[in-house]
Amino acid sequence: MAKTSAATKATSRKSTKPKAAKAKTMPAKAKSTAMTLEEAMRQLKSLGNAAVRAQNAKSGPLGRGAGDNQFGVPRGDVRKLANKIKTNHELALALWKTGNIDAQFLAVLLIKPQDLSAGDLERLVKSVSWMWVADWLHSYVTKVHEGKETLRQKWMTSDNPWTARAGWQLTAGRVAKSPEGLDLVALLDRVEKEMGSAPQEVQWTMNMCLAEIGIHFPKHRKRALAIGEKLGIYRDYPCSKGCTSPFAPIWINEMVKRQG
């Protein structure tokens, strides 16, 4: 569930000779980026890639793969299209309703979080069908929404896997950045009791919470490590070179080592 360099220009010496006045020219009219749903979907389809579709469709330790309602647009191309369109809340909601994975990625980048009620946001979270869309929605919308704490508390007791996932993800963020008022012992109790049988989509963010407790709270580190070892979730997770394993004991120890 992460850049531009400033170019410098040499300045020429000012001339002491008077210059003839230049006729004023009107600035070029900016092209409109307004786009209809049909146009947006057509552009997304044109950017589709068979290899990306196949990759998206794969299931794994994080959950099931994406369904057939996708074009397989590379994420970078989704971002480029979003930069072209700019913020467009109405178009974003229309894109989301299509259920198309690529349209939902684009919707997340176009939406105005402040224009969503708590109920609106909850409906979006519940309608997610793929974990990577859930992560984008969290990063760009949920975690910046003004009602996130009220929703976090509600979602932590939800039976819906997507709201439960979001609740644990918000809680992991609070553990790392604003843990005041959280009952860390109770959270560890729940992880130990519930994570082993939780849906894969929820396990990922429960594991995040476990790791954050172990990383940031030496008092609870020994127990967090023991829970991770006992459950063994992500012990055999395939990792690329240079990446840190999500297996909680490895993750915790690596991050603590980096803290010095």
C-alpha positions, 0 to 999 in steps of 0.5 A, a space after each residue: 500500500 514516493 525533482 526538478 533542478 533549477 536551471 541557471 541563466 547567464 545575464 548579459 551586460 545591459 546596453 547603454 544605448 536607447 532601444 526602440 519601443 516594441 509593439 505590445 503583443 497579446 499573450 497567447 490564449 491558454 488552451 482549455 484543459 476541460 475534459 468530459 468523462 468520455 474524452 478522459 476514458 478515451 485517453 486512458 484507453 489509448 494509454 493502455 498497456 498489455 504488460 501492465 494489465 497482466 501485472 495488475 491482474 496478478 494476485 499476491 500476498 497483499 490481496 487479489 489482483 485487479 479485475 478486467 475493468 482496466 486499461 493497464 495505464 502506467 502510473 506515470 502516464 496517469 499522473 501526466 494526464 492528471 497534470 494536463 486536466 488539473 483539479 476537476 471534482 465533478 469529473 473525478 467523481 464520474 471517473 470513480 463511478 466507472 469502476 475502471 481501475 485506471 479511471 479511479 487512479 486518475 480520479 484520486 488525483 483530480 478530486 478535491 478532498 475538502 469537497 467530500 463529506 465524511 459520508 462521501 469519503 466512506 462511500 469511496 473507500 467502501 467501493 474500492 476493489 483493488 489495494 493499489 487504488 486503496 493506497 492512492 486514495 489514502 495518500 491523496 484524499 483520506 489522510 488529508 481529509 478533515 474528518 479523518 480522525 472521526 472516520 479512523 475511530 469508526 473504521 477501526 471497528 468495521 467489518 468491511 475490509 476496505 474501511 478496516 484497512 483504511 482505519 488501520 492505515 490511519 492508525 499507523 500514521 498516528 502511531 508514527 506522528 501523533 500517538 497522543 491518546 492512542 492505547 498502544 497496548 490495546 492495539 498490540 493486543 488486537 494485532 496479536 489476536 486478529 491479524 492472522 485471520 484478517 483479510 489480506 488487504 487488512 493484514 497489510 495495514 495492521 502490519 504497518 501499525 505493528 511495525 510503527 509501534 515497534 520502531 517508535 516505542 522502545 518500551 513496546 519493541 520486544 512485544 512487537 517483535 515477538 508478535 511479528 515472529 509468532 504470526 510470521 506474516 510476510 516472513 517469506 515476502 519476495 523483496 527486490 534488492 535494496 528494499 526492506 522486507 515488510 516482515 515486522 521483525 526485519 522491518 522494525 530492526 532495520 528502521 531502528 538501526 537507521 535511527 542510530 
